[in-house]
Amino acid sequence: MYGLVNNGVRTFIVENHGEDVWNAICAKAGVDTQEFETMTAYDDALTYAMVGAVSETLDLPAESVLKVFGRYWVGFAQAPMTRRRVSCFAGN
């Protein structure tokens, strides 16, 4: 899984539940990094472990975690593209 996805999970959790919850999720998932390189491929097992830890921490089924994150992901993934478009027209 690319770091972009893992950063999306991180951003979603921090924005909605805070840094302390993110730190607890990382500890449960055995994630030793708090930041991910956007275009670096990480082992899928790491992402699955994070989803499992989110599920356990928030007391939600993994399926619900993935659905909620999927909705969040659409805006998260589009944000950099939107910023580039806006900055492109800012000088005009």
N, CA and C atoms as an extended XYZ file, in Angstrom:
276
Properties=species:S:1:pos:R:3:atomname:S:1:resname:S:1:resid:I:1 pbc="F F F"
N         0.854       -1.157        0.000 N   MET     1
C         0.000        0.000        0.000 CA  MET     1
C         0.907        1.228        0.000 C   MET     1
N         0.548        2.206       -0.795 N   TYR     2
C         1.358        3.426       -0.827 CA  TYR     2
C         1.183        4.240        0.452 C   TYR     2
N         2.218        4.988        0.784 N   GLY     3
C         2.204        5.829        1.968 CA  GLY     3
C         1.070        6.845        1.951 C   GLY     3
N         0.625        7.226        0.766 N   LEU     4
C        -0.493        8.157        0.643 CA  LEU     4
C        -1.725        7.614        1.372 C   LEU     4
N        -1.986        6.326        1.233 N   VAL     5
C        -3.133        5.701        1.899 CA  VAL     5
C        -2.922        5.702        3.410 C   VAL     5
N        -1.740        5.305        3.837 N   ASN     6
C        -1.453        5.279        5.274 CA  ASN     6
C        -1.522        6.676        5.886 C   ASN     6
N        -1.034        7.674        5.155 N   ASN     7
C        -1.150        9.055        5.637 CA  ASN     7
C        -2.608        9.502        5.691 C   ASN     7
N        -3.410        8.988        4.763 N   GLY     8
C        -4.845        9.283        4.791 CA  GLY     8
C        -5.489        8.748        6.058 C   GLY     8
N        -5.126        7.525        6.441 N   VAL     9
C        -5.646        6.938        7.679 CA  VAL     9
C        -5.209        7.790        8.862 C   VAL     9
N        -3.938        8.148        8.880 N   ARG    10
C        -3.407        8.968        9.975 CA  ARG    10
C        -4.153       10.291       10.074 C   ARG    10
N        -4.291       10.986        8.963 N   THR    11
C        -4.947       12.293        8.955 CA  THR    11
C        -6.402       12.173        9.405 C   THR    11
N        -7.093       11.149        8.926 N   PHE    12
C        -8.483       10.930        9.319 CA  PHE    12
C        -8.602       10.756       10.828 C   PHE    12
N        -7.750        9.912       11.388 N   ILE    13
C        -7.807        9.650       12.829 CA  ILE    13
C        -7.458       10.899       13.623 C   ILE    13
N        -6.387       11.574       13.264 N   VAL    14
C        -5.959       12.767       14.013 CA  VAL    14
C        -7.023       13.865       13.935 C   VAL    14
N        -7.586       14.098       12.754 N   GLU    15
C        -8.601       15.145       12.603 CA  GLU    15
C        -9.869       14.835       13.394 C   GLU    15
N       -10.233       13.559       13.483 N   ASN    16
C       -11.504       13.190       14.098 CA  ASN    16
C       -11.407       12.693       15.535 C   ASN    16
N       -10.225       12.229       15.930 N   HIS    17
C       -10.101       11.623       17.258 CA  HIS    17
C        -8.885       12.097       18.044 C   HIS    17
N        -7.981       12.801       17.405 N   GLY    18
C        -6.836       13.369       18.104 CA  GLY    18
C        -5.563       12.546       18.009 C   GLY    18
N        -4.493       13.216       18.321 N   GLU    19
C        -3.144       12.632       18.242 CA  GLU    19
C        -2.960       11.480       19.229 C   GLU    19
N        -3.540       11.575       20.416 N   ASP    20
C        -3.399       10.505       21.405 CA  ASP    20
C        -4.014        9.200       20.913 C   ASP    20
N        -5.167        9.291       20.260 N   VAL    21
C        -5.809        8.085       19.714 CA  VAL    21
C        -4.939        7.512       18.603 C   VAL    21
N        -4.378        8.382       17.748 N   TRP    22
C        -3.487        7.904       16.684 CA  TRP    22
C        -2.287        7.171       17.290 C   TRP    22
N        -1.700        7.730       18.331 N   ASN    23
C        -0.554        7.086       18.977 CA  ASN    23
C        -0.938        5.720       19.546 C   ASN    23
N        -2.133        5.626       20.127 N   ALA    24
C        -2.605        4.337       20.652 CA  ALA    24
C        -2.806        3.328       19.537 C   ALA    24
N        -3.325        3.776       18.417 N   ILE    25
C        -3.532        2.895       17.258 CA  ILE    25
C        -2.191        2.395       16.738 C   ILE    25
N        -1.222        3.288       16.628 N   CYS    26
C         0.113        2.879       16.173 CA  CYS    26
C         0.711        1.835       17.110 C   CYS    26
N         0.556        2.046       18.402 N   ALA    27
C         1.095        1.089       19.378 CA  ALA    27
C         0.431       -0.276       19.218 C   ALA    27
N        -0.896       -0.302       19.081 N   LYS    28
C        -1.618       -1.565       18.901 CA  LYS    28
C        -1.240       -2.260       17.601 C   LYS    28
N        -1.025       -1.463       16.549 N   ALA    29
C        -0.716       -2.024       15.236 CA  ALA    29
C         0.760       -2.378       15.089 C   ALA    29
N         1.576       -1.965       16.035 N   GLY    30
C         3.012       -2.209       15.921 CA  GLY    30
C         3.668       -1.336       14.863 C   GLY    30
N         3.076       -0.178       14.636 N   VAL    31
C         3.611        0.773       13.654 CA  VAL    31
C         4.640        1.638       14.351 C   VAL    31
N         5.871        1.608       13.849 N   ASP    32
C         6.934        2.359       14.511 CA  ASP    32
C         7.225        3.701       13.854 C   ASP    32
N         6.438        4.061       12.856 N   THR    33
C         6.599        5.361       12.219 CA  THR    33
C         5.280        6.112       12.291 C   THR    33
N         5.348        7.397       12.468 N   GLN    34
C         4.149        8.215       12.553 CA  GLN    34
C         3.841        8.905       11.223 C   GLN    34
N         4.813        8.935       10.345 N   GLU    35
C         4.654        9.567        9.032 CA  GLU    35
C         5.053        8.563        7.964 C   GLU    35
N         4.437        8.671        6.809 N   PHE    36
C         4.727        7.757        5.708 CA  PHE    36
C         5.097        8.561        4.472 C   PHE    36
N         6.074        8.075        3.732 N   GLU    37
C         6.445        8.711        2.464 CA  GLU    37
C         5.326        8.445        1.460 C   GLU    37
N         4.801        9.489        0.865 N   THR    38
C         3.609        9.410        0.014 CA  THR    38
C         3.694        8.349       -1.072 C   THR    38
N         4.763        8.321       -1.831 N   MET    39
C         4.854        7.410       -2.973 CA  MET    39
C         5.690        6.160       -2.694 C   MET    39
N         5.978        5.898       -1.442 N   THR    40
C         6.693        4.680       -1.072 CA  THR    40
C         5.684        3.574       -0.842 C   THR    40
N         5.980        2.381       -1.367 N   ALA    41
C         5.105        1.223       -1.160 CA  ALA    41
C         5.470        0.567        0.172 C   ALA    41
N         4.465        0.411        1.024 N   TYR    42
C         4.634       -0.255        2.311 CA  TYR    42
C         3.949       -1.613        2.234 C   TYR    42
N         4.382       -2.525        3.060 N   ASP    43
C         3.774       -3.846        3.126 CA  ASP    43
C         2.286       -3.691        3.461 C   ASP    43
N         1.440       -4.374        2.702 N   ASP    44
C        -0.003       -4.303        2.954 CA  ASP    44
C        -0.354       -4.721        4.379 C   ASP    44
N         0.440       -5.600        4.954 N   ALA    45
C         0.175       -6.065        6.321 CA  ALA    45
C         0.175       -4.899        7.310 C   ALA    45
N         0.980       -3.887        7.055 N   LEU    46
C         1.026       -2.710        7.920 CA  LEU    46
C        -0.315       -1.980        7.894 C   LEU    46
N        -0.859       -1.781        6.704 N   THR    47
C        -2.143       -1.100        6.567 CA  THR    47
C        -3.260       -1.928        7.198 C   THR    47
N        -3.230       -3.227        6.967 N   TYR    48
C        -4.248       -4.107        7.573 CA  TYR    48
C        -4.157       -4.064        9.097 C   TYR    48
N        -2.952       -4.020        9.624 N   ALA    49
C        -2.771       -3.933       11.077 CA  ALA    49
C        -3.329       -2.613       11.610 C   ALA    49
N        -3.126       -1.529       10.848 N   MET    50
C        -3.664       -0.236       11.265 CA  MET    50
C        -5.187       -0.265       11.263 C   MET    50
N        -5.787       -0.840       10.225 N   VAL    51
C        -7.256       -0.934       10.166 CA  VAL    51
C        -7.772       -1.755       11.346 C   VAL    51
N        -7.095       -2.858       11.655 N   GLY    52
C        -7.482       -3.676       12.801 CA  GLY    52
C        -7.389       -2.909       14.102 C   GLY    52
N        -6.337       -2.127       14.245 N   ALA    53
C        -6.156       -1.335       15.466 CA  ALA    53
C        -7.191       -0.223       15.565 C   ALA    53
N        -7.532        0.394       14.436 N   VAL    54
C        -8.586        1.412       14.425 CA  VAL    54
C        -9.908        0.766       14.850 C   VAL    54
N       -10.187       -0.380       14.269 N   SER    55
C       -11.410       -1.112       14.590 CA  SER    55
C       -11.505       -1.409       16.086 C   SER    55
N       -10.421       -1.911       16.640 N   GLU    56
C       -10.390       -2.247       18.062 CA  GLU    56
C       -10.492       -1.000       18.944 C   GLU    56
N        -9.733        0.024       18.600 N   THR    57
C        -9.691        1.242       19.402 CA  THR    57
C       -11.032        1.976       19.404 C   THR    57
N       -11.665        2.053       18.233 N   LEU    58
C       -12.923        2.791       18.121 CA  LEU    58
C       -14.141        1.901       18.320 C   LEU    58
N       -13.889        0.617       18.567 N   ASP    59
C       -14.957       -0.359       18.789 CA  ASP    59
C       -15.954       -0.378       17.626 C   ASP    59
N       -15.393       -0.479       16.423 N   LEU    60
C       -16.184       -0.558       15.196 CA  LEU    60
C       -15.735       -1.773       14.392 C   LEU    60
N       -16.654       -2.413       13.681 N   PRO    61
C       -16.226       -3.498       12.790 CA  PRO    61
C       -15.286       -2.947       11.714 C   PRO    61
N       -14.327       -3.752       11.296 N   ALA    62
C       -13.369       -3.319       10.274 CA  ALA    62
C       -14.085       -2.857        9.008 C   ALA    62
N       -15.173       -3.516        8.655 N   GLU    63
C       -15.941       -3.122        7.468 CA  GLU    63
C       -16.445       -1.686        7.599 C   GLU    63
N       -16.910       -1.318        8.779 N   SER    64
C       -17.383        0.059        9.005 CA  SER    64
C       -16.235        1.048        8.937 C   SER    64
N       -15.095        0.673        9.495 N   VAL    65
C       -13.905        1.531        9.437 CA  VAL    65
C       -13.552        1.815        7.983 C   VAL    65
N       -13.552        0.778        7.151 N   LEU    66
C       -13.194        0.940        5.740 CA  LEU    66
C       -14.216        1.789        4.992 C   LEU    66
N       -15.485        1.625        5.299 N   LYS    67
C       -16.515        2.438        4.638 CA  LYS    67
C       -16.376        3.909        5.002 C   LYS    67
N       -16.210        4.188        6.286 N   VAL    68
C       -16.066        5.580        6.736 CA  VAL    68
C       -14.799        6.191        6.143 C   VAL    68
N       -13.709        5.431        6.171 N   PHE    69
C       -12.475        5.946        5.599 CA  PHE    69
C       -12.612        6.165        4.094 C   PHE    69
N       -13.325        5.288        3.416 N   GLY    70
C       -13.533        5.443        1.974 CA  GLY    70
C       -14.205        6.756        1.633 C   GLY    70
N       -15.188        7.143        2.443 N   ARG    71
C       -15.856        8.429        2.223 CA  ARG    71
C       -14.880        9.588        2.457 C   ARG    71
N       -14.102        9.467        3.510 N   TYR    72
C       -13.109       10.497        3.825 CA  TYR    72
C       -12.043       10.575        2.726 C   TYR    72
N       -11.629        9.425        2.221 N   TRP    73
C       -10.545        9.317        1.254 CA  TRP    73
C       -10.799       10.152        0.002 C   TRP    73
N       -12.037       10.190       -0.459 N   VAL    74
C       -12.361       10.916       -1.690 CA  VAL    74
C       -11.910       12.372       -1.575 C   VAL    74
N       -12.254       13.032       -0.497 N   GLY    75
C       -11.835       14.423       -0.301 CA  GLY    75
C       -10.353       14.550       -0.022 C   GLY    75
N        -9.818       13.616        0.771 N   PHE    76
C        -8.401       13.654        1.124 CA  PHE    76
C        -7.524       13.518       -0.118 C   PHE    76
N        -7.847       12.590       -0.973 N   ALA    77
C        -7.029       12.340       -2.162 CA  ALA    77
C        -7.158       13.459       -3.181 C   ALA    77
N        -8.302       14.126       -3.213 N   GLN    78
C        -8.506       15.213       -4.175 CA  GLN    78
C        -7.912       16.540       -3.709 C   GLN    78
N        -7.696       16.703       -2.415 N   ALA    79
C        -7.239       17.984       -1.876 CA  ALA    79
C        -5.956       18.499       -2.533 C   ALA    79
N        -4.905       17.675       -2.671 N   PRO    80
C        -3.686       18.203       -3.310 CA  PRO    80
C        -3.936       18.642       -4.752 C   PRO    80
N        -4.761       17.914       -5.482 N   MET    81
C        -5.057       18.272       -6.866 CA  MET    81
C        -5.803       19.603       -6.909 C   MET    81
N        -6.749       19.796       -6.003 N   THR    82
C        -7.503       21.050       -5.946 CA  THR    82
C        -6.585       22.208       -5.605 C   THR    82
N        -5.678       22.008       -4.644 N   ARG    83
C        -4.727       23.075       -4.285 CA  ARG    83
C        -3.854       23.448       -5.485 C   ARG    83
N        -3.416       22.444       -6.268 N   ARG    84
C        -2.593       22.741       -7.444 CA  ARG    84
C        -3.392       23.556       -8.463 C   ARG    84
N        -4.655       23.210       -8.658 N   ARG    85
C        -5.493       23.962       -9.610 CA  ARG    85
C        -5.674       25.405       -9.149 C   ARG    85
N        -5.956       25.590       -7.871 N   VAL    86
C        -6.172       26.929       -7.342 CA  VAL    86
C        -4.890       27.754       -7.459 C   VAL    86
N        -3.753       27.182       -7.118 N   SER    87
C        -2.489       27.927       -7.193 CA  SER    87
C        -2.131       28.248       -8.633 C   SER    87
N        -2.553       27.419       -9.552 N   CYS    88
C        -2.295       27.649      -10.966 CA  CYS    88
C        -3.012       28.918      -11.440 C   CYS    88
N        -4.211       29.150      -10.921 N   PHE    89
C        -4.990       30.313      -11.331 CA  PHE    89
C        -4.767       31.532      -10.441 C   PHE    89
N        -4.089       31.367       -9.334 N   ALA    90
C        -3.908       32.459       -8.384 CA  ALA    90
C        -3.141       33.628       -8.979 C   ALA    90
N        -2.235       33.358       -9.885 N   GLY    91
C        -1.418       34.413      -10.453 CA  GLY    91
C        -2.104       35.189      -11.561 C   GLY    91
N        -3.282       34.719      -11.989 N   ASN    92
C        -3.980       35.372      -13.100 CA  ASN    92
C        -4.900       36.469      -12.648 C   ASN    92
